[in-house]
């Protein structure tokens, strides 16, 4: 029954979860020794998108095709040793680093998957709004576990850098595949 008041949302959030994470303390950095002057840096490093179809069984036992778009975004926080550069590379010296790939999974409620431009736009807006609280909590609790100073993690408002995910080509990949449940 279609009407003016029936709004079909293109995406319906199904799930948010941590796909992968990595933590590291820099060489010769001891978080238990005071006097380390550190500078914090947050980055959103882009992501990957996969749109797919899969068979699903509804609560009444009927079979239906489920269309999903899954966005994985890489977030990073690192502490740099304030004012220090690596003599060989001239890059800042990393004291500690936390990286997390957070996946947001959406049901696609349209007959066709969105085009590349719409996927990119959604990935740089709503995906960040949905994933950011998970990233903030993960980063905060990990800083505590690493014995690092807890920093104020800003509210969302950052756009992903154009840099692709390390070891993963492209900033946005679109793949379609059918998965049997």
Secondary structure as GFF3:
##gff-version 3
##sequence-region A 1 181
A	DSSP	beta_strand	11	25	.	.	.	ID=ss1
A	DSSP	beta_strand	38	57	.	.	.	ID=ss2
A	DSSP	beta_strand	63	85	.	.	.	ID=ss3
A	DSSP	beta_strand	92	108	.	.	.	ID=ss4
A	DSSP	alpha_helix	116	123	.	.	.	ID=ss5
A	DSSP	alpha_helix	126	145	.	.	.	ID=ss6
A	DSSP	beta_strand	178	179	.	.	.	ID=ss7
###
